[in-house]
Amino acid sequence: MDVLAIIYNALIADNFIGKEATGRIKYYEYPESGEVDKPYIIIDPLDVPKPSDFADDTWLTYDCLYQIEVWTKNRATSMALGEKVHNVLWKLGFRQTGGLSQYDSGIFRDARRFSGKLYREDFDTIAVSLNKEE
């Protein structure tokens, strides 16, 4: 399951986020402060998705932990994008667990941490492979 792609696609599907940050939503890549002439959004996994919620010796969900950062030169834009990111992640089933608001060298940074559970997508193939083992 490509959780980064799920989050990325949900972010760019939002009209406001897409308008403000198209082409500048990245995984792992932090911009140089001199490059922040338009908003950047950085998706940073803080841990690998972990198997969770077990039934019949099979794990059902992935526990996920991500940090999403918004970098802009405008405090109001950072706050607005941060709230939109929160709303998009909420719809995916992620809950905000922390964050920080920071200003340094002319850049406003809104960094929020989100945790959530995503259900496996391969239940049909699991059932088939488990039946073959019997």
C-alpha atoms as an extended CHARMM CRD file, in Angstrom:
* protein
*
       134  EXT
         1         1  MET       CA              0.0000000000        0.0000000000        0.0000000000  PROA      1               0.0000000000
         2         2  ASP       CA              1.4970000000        3.3010000000       -1.0830000000  PROA      2               0.0000000000
         3         3  VAL       CA              0.3170000000        5.6140000000        1.6910000000  PROA      3               0.0000000000
         4         4  LEU       CA              2.4450000000        8.5030000000        0.3850000000  PROA      4               0.0000000000
         5         5  ALA       CA              0.6050000000        8.3330000000       -2.9450000000  PROA      5               0.0000000000
         6         6  ILE       CA             -2.7760000000        8.1770000000       -1.1900000000  PROA      6               0.0000000000
         7         7  ILE       CA             -1.9790000000       11.3150000000        0.8150000000  PROA      7               0.0000000000
         8         8  TYR       CA             -0.4300000000       13.1070000000       -2.1720000000  PROA      8               0.0000000000
         9         9  ASN       CA             -3.4030000000       12.3810000000       -4.4460000000  PROA      9               0.0000000000
        10        10  ALA       CA             -5.8700000000       13.5090000000       -1.7830000000  PROA      10              0.0000000000
        11        11  LEU       CA             -3.9530000000       16.7700000000       -1.2850000000  PROA      11              0.0000000000
        12        12  ILE       CA             -3.7500000000       17.6710000000       -4.9720000000  PROA      12              0.0000000000
        13        13  ALA       CA             -7.4600000000       16.8260000000       -5.3940000000  PROA      13              0.0000000000
        14        14  ASP       CA             -8.3710000000       19.6470000000       -2.9860000000  PROA      14              0.0000000000
        15        15  ASN       CA             -9.1160000000       22.7820000000       -5.0300000000  PROA      15              0.0000000000
        16        16  PHE       CA             -7.4480000000       25.2520000000       -2.6510000000  PROA      16              0.0000000000
        17        17  ILE       CA             -4.3350000000       23.1510000000       -2.0690000000  PROA      17              0.0000000000
        18        18  GLY       CA             -4.0490000000       22.3680000000       -5.7800000000  PROA      18              0.0000000000
        19        19  LYS       CA             -4.3200000000       26.0550000000       -6.6870000000  PROA      19              0.0000000000
        20        20  GLU       CA             -1.7490000000       27.1690000000       -4.1130000000  PROA      20              0.0000000000
        21        21  ALA       CA              0.8420000000       24.3870000000       -4.2920000000  PROA      21              0.0000000000
        22        22  THR       CA              0.6000000000       22.4290000000       -7.5640000000  PROA      22              0.0000000000
        23        23  GLY       CA              4.0580000000       21.1880000000       -8.5140000000  PROA      23              0.0000000000
        24        24  ARG       CA              5.3810000000       21.9570000000       -5.0320000000  PROA      24              0.0000000000
        25        25  ILE       CA              3.9020000000       19.0780000000       -3.0370000000  PROA      25              0.0000000000
        26        26  LYS       CA              6.8580000000       16.7910000000       -2.3620000000  PROA      26              0.0000000000
        27        27  TYR       CA              7.8300000000       13.6450000000       -0.4700000000  PROA      27              0.0000000000
        28        28  TYR       CA             10.9210000000       13.9970000000        1.7180000000  PROA      28              0.0000000000
        29        29  GLU       CA             12.2770000000       16.9810000000       -0.2830000000  PROA      29              0.0000000000
        30        30  TYR       CA             12.6340000000       20.1830000000        1.6900000000  PROA      30              0.0000000000
        31        31  PRO       CA             13.1150000000       23.3940000000       -0.3030000000  PROA      31              0.0000000000
        32        32  GLU       CA             15.9640000000       25.7810000000        0.3280000000  PROA      32              0.0000000000
        33        33  SER       CA             14.5700000000       28.8360000000        2.1210000000  PROA      33              0.0000000000
        34        34  GLY       CA             15.5330000000       30.9950000000       -0.8650000000  PROA      34              0.0000000000
        35        35  GLU       CA             13.3300000000       28.8500000000       -3.1220000000  PROA      35              0.0000000000
        36        36  VAL       CA             10.1390000000       29.4540000000       -1.1520000000  PROA      36              0.0000000000
        37        37  ASP       CA              8.6090000000       32.0950000000       -3.3910000000  PROA      37              0.0000000000
        38        38  LYS       CA              5.3420000000       30.0870000000       -3.5170000000  PROA      38              0.0000000000
        39        39  PRO       CA              3.8570000000       27.6240000000       -1.0010000000  PROA      39              0.0000000000
        40        40  TYR       CA              5.4750000000       24.2250000000       -0.5630000000  PROA      40              0.0000000000
        41        41  ILE       CA              3.9320000000       21.1710000000        1.1030000000  PROA      41              0.0000000000
        42        42  ILE       CA              6.2120000000       18.3740000000        2.2660000000  PROA      42              0.0000000000
        43        43  ILE       CA              4.9110000000       14.9010000000        3.1580000000  PROA      43              0.0000000000
        44        44  ASP       CA              7.3010000000       13.1500000000        5.5160000000  PROA      44              0.0000000000
        45        45  PRO       CA              6.7150000000        9.6280000000        6.8450000000  PROA      45              0.0000000000
        46        46  LEU       CA              7.8600000000        9.4290000000       10.4590000000  PROA      46              0.0000000000
        47        47  ASP       CA              7.5700000000        5.6490000000       10.6430000000  PROA      47              0.0000000000
        48        48  VAL       CA              6.8480000000        2.7940000000        8.2590000000  PROA      48              0.0000000000
        49        49  PRO       CA              3.2230000000        1.6180000000        8.1770000000  PROA      49              0.0000000000
        50        50  LYS       CA              2.9050000000       -1.0730000000       10.8620000000  PROA      50              0.0000000000
        51        51  PRO       CA              0.5280000000       -4.0600000000       10.8710000000  PROA      51              0.0000000000
        52        52  SER       CA             -2.2410000000       -3.6270000000       13.4260000000  PROA      52              0.0000000000
        53        53  ASP       CA             -5.7060000000       -4.8470000000       14.4410000000  PROA      53              0.0000000000
        54        54  PHE       CA             -5.5220000000       -8.6110000000       14.1790000000  PROA      54              0.0000000000
        55        55  ALA       CA             -8.2160000000      -11.2250000000       13.5570000000  PROA      55              0.0000000000
        56        56  ASP       CA             -7.6070000000      -14.9390000000       13.0560000000  PROA      56              0.0000000000
        57        57  ASP       CA             -3.8340000000      -14.3760000000       13.1260000000  PROA      57              0.0000000000
        58        58  THR       CA             -4.0860000000      -11.9090000000       10.2260000000  PROA      58              0.0000000000
        59        59  TRP       CA             -3.4260000000       -8.1850000000       10.4880000000  PROA      59              0.0000000000
        60        60  LEU       CA             -6.1940000000       -5.9840000000        9.1400000000  PROA      60              0.0000000000
        61        61  THR       CA             -4.8630000000       -2.4200000000        9.1760000000  PROA      61              0.0000000000
        62        62  TYR       CA             -1.7160000000       -0.3550000000        8.8260000000  PROA      62              0.0000000000
        63        63  ASP       CA             -0.9110000000        2.1150000000       11.6140000000  PROA      63              0.0000000000
        64        64  CYS       CA              0.6140000000        5.1680000000        9.9440000000  PROA      64              0.0000000000
        65        65  LEU       CA              2.4240000000        8.2710000000       11.2140000000  PROA      65              0.0000000000
        66        66  TYR       CA              3.1320000000       11.2210000000        8.9030000000  PROA      66              0.0000000000
        67        67  GLN       CA              4.1900000000       14.8270000000        9.2030000000  PROA      67              0.0000000000
        68        68  ILE       CA              2.8670000000       17.3190000000        6.6610000000  PROA      68              0.0000000000
        69        69  GLU       CA              4.6380000000       20.6670000000        6.5080000000  PROA      69              0.0000000000
        70        70  VAL       CA              3.4990000000       23.8590000000        4.8020000000  PROA      70              0.0000000000
        71        71  TRP       CA              6.2030000000       26.4290000000        3.9920000000  PROA      71              0.0000000000
        72        72  THR       CA              5.2870000000       29.9200000000        2.7800000000  PROA      72              0.0000000000
        73        73  LYS       CA              6.3500000000       33.5410000000        3.1000000000  PROA      73              0.0000000000
        74        74  ASN       CA              2.8760000000       34.4880000000        4.3370000000  PROA      74              0.0000000000
        75        75  ARG       CA              1.6040000000       33.4840000000        7.7920000000  PROA      75              0.0000000000
        76        76  ALA       CA             -2.0860000000       33.5840000000        6.7810000000  PROA      76              0.0000000000
        77        77  THR       CA             -1.4380000000       31.3640000000        3.7510000000  PROA      77              0.0000000000
        78        78  SER       CA              0.4790000000       28.8740000000        5.9020000000  PROA      78              0.0000000000
        79        79  MET       CA             -2.4020000000       28.7230000000        8.3740000000  PROA      79              0.0000000000
        80        80  ALA       CA             -5.0430000000       28.3580000000        5.6310000000  PROA      80              0.0000000000
        81        81  LEU       CA             -3.1090000000       25.5860000000        3.8830000000  PROA      81              0.0000000000
        82        82  GLY       CA             -2.4160000000       23.8670000000        7.2040000000  PROA      82              0.0000000000
        83        83  GLU       CA             -6.1460000000       23.8090000000        7.9740000000  PROA      83              0.0000000000
        84        84  LYS       CA             -6.9270000000       22.4290000000        4.5040000000  PROA      84              0.0000000000
        85        85  VAL       CA             -4.2850000000       19.7200000000        4.9550000000  PROA      85              0.0000000000
        86        86  HSD       CA             -5.9040000000       18.8630000000        8.3020000000  PROA      86              0.0000000000
        87        87  ASN       CA             -9.3380000000       18.5540000000        6.6430000000  PROA      87              0.0000000000
        88        88  VAL       CA             -8.0330000000       16.3740000000        3.8030000000  PROA      88              0.0000000000
        89        89  LEU       CA             -6.1980000000       14.0370000000        6.1900000000  PROA      89              0.0000000000
        90        90  TRP       CA             -9.2860000000       13.8740000000        8.4360000000  PROA      90              0.0000000000
        91        91  LYS       CA            -11.3220000000       12.5750000000        5.4940000000  PROA      91              0.0000000000
        92        92  LEU       CA             -8.6870000000        9.8640000000        4.9540000000  PROA      92              0.0000000000
        93        93  GLY       CA             -9.0900000000        8.7600000000        8.5710000000  PROA      93              0.0000000000
        94        94  PHE       CA             -5.9880000000       10.4550000000        9.9980000000  PROA      94              0.0000000000
        95        95  ARG       CA             -6.0970000000       12.4360000000       13.2340000000  PROA      95              0.0000000000
        96        96  GLN       CA             -3.7500000000       15.2750000000       14.1000000000  PROA      96              0.0000000000
        97        97  THR       CA             -1.5310000000       14.2700000000       17.0170000000  PROA      97              0.0000000000
        98        98  GLY       CA              0.6820000000       17.3290000000       17.2900000000  PROA      98              0.0000000000
        99        99  GLY       CA              2.5140000000       19.9720000000       15.3930000000  PROA      99              0.0000000000
       100       100  LEU       CA              4.2550000000       23.2940000000       15.5040000000  PROA      100             0.0000000000
       101       101  SER       CA              4.1130000000       26.7210000000       13.9930000000  PROA      101             0.0000000000
       102       102  GLN       CA              7.5010000000       28.2730000000       13.3150000000  PROA      102             0.0000000000
       103       103  TYR       CA              9.0070000000       31.3740000000       11.7160000000  PROA      103             0.0000000000
       104       104  ASP       CA             12.6170000000       31.5640000000       10.5720000000  PROA      104             0.0000000000
       105       105  SER       CA             14.4560000000       33.5950000000        7.9270000000  PROA      105             0.0000000000
       106       106  GLY       CA             11.2560000000       34.9560000000        6.3690000000  PROA      106             0.0000000000
       107       107  ILE       CA              9.5750000000       31.5410000000        6.1050000000  PROA      107             0.0000000000
       108       108  PHE       CA              6.4530000000       30.4990000000        7.9910000000  PROA      108             0.0000000000
       109       109  ARG       CA              6.2430000000       26.7830000000        8.6560000000  PROA      109             0.0000000000
       110       110  ASP       CA              3.1210000000       24.9310000000        9.7470000000  PROA      110             0.0000000000
       111       111  ALA       CA              4.0880000000       21.3300000000       10.5880000000  PROA      111             0.0000000000
       112       112  ARG       CA              1.4020000000       18.8780000000       11.6850000000  PROA      112             0.0000000000
       113       113  ARG       CA              1.6860000000       15.2260000000       12.6610000000  PROA      113             0.0000000000
       114       114  PHE       CA             -1.0580000000       12.8070000000       11.7450000000  PROA      114             0.0000000000
       115       115  SER       CA             -1.6890000000        9.2300000000       12.7520000000  PROA      115             0.0000000000
       116       116  GLY       CA             -4.2310000000        6.9180000000       11.2540000000  PROA      116             0.0000000000
       117       117  LYS       CA             -5.1890000000        3.4050000000       10.2970000000  PROA      117             0.0000000000
       118       118  LEU       CA             -5.7290000000        2.2670000000        6.7610000000  PROA      118             0.0000000000
       119       119  TYR       CA             -7.3310000000       -1.0670000000        5.9590000000  PROA      119             0.0000000000
       120       120  ARG       CA             -5.4850000000       -3.5860000000        3.8250000000  PROA      120             0.0000000000
       121       121  GLU       CA             -6.4600000000       -3.7720000000        0.1970000000  PROA      121             0.0000000000
       122       122  ASP       CA             -5.5940000000       -7.4400000000       -0.3510000000  PROA      122             0.0000000000
       123       123  PHE       CA             -8.2360000000       -9.2860000000        1.6780000000  PROA      123             0.0000000000
       124       124  ASP       CA             -9.3950000000      -11.3300000000       -1.3290000000  PROA      124             0.0000000000
       125       125  THR       CA             -5.9080000000      -12.6720000000       -2.0330000000  PROA      125             0.0000000000
       126       126  ILE       CA             -5.2600000000      -13.3020000000        1.6770000000  PROA      126             0.0000000000
       127       127  ALA       CA             -8.3260000000      -15.5410000000        1.9190000000  PROA      127             0.0000000000
       128       128  VAL       CA             -7.2140000000      -17.5060000000       -1.1540000000  PROA      128             0.0000000000
       129       129  SER       CA             -3.6490000000      -17.9680000000        0.0800000000  PROA      129             0.0000000000
       130       130  LEU       CA             -4.7990000000      -18.9430000000        3.5890000000  PROA      130             0.0000000000
       131       131  ASN       CA             -7.1280000000      -21.5950000000        2.1520000000  PROA      131             0.0000000000
       132       132  LYS       CA             -4.2750000000      -23.0360000000        0.0600000000  PROA      132             0.0000000000
       133       133  GLU       CA             -2.1810000000      -23.5440000000        3.2050000000  PROA      133             0.0000000000
       134       134  GLU       CA             -4.7520000000      -25.9020000000        4.7450000000  PROA      134             0.0000000000
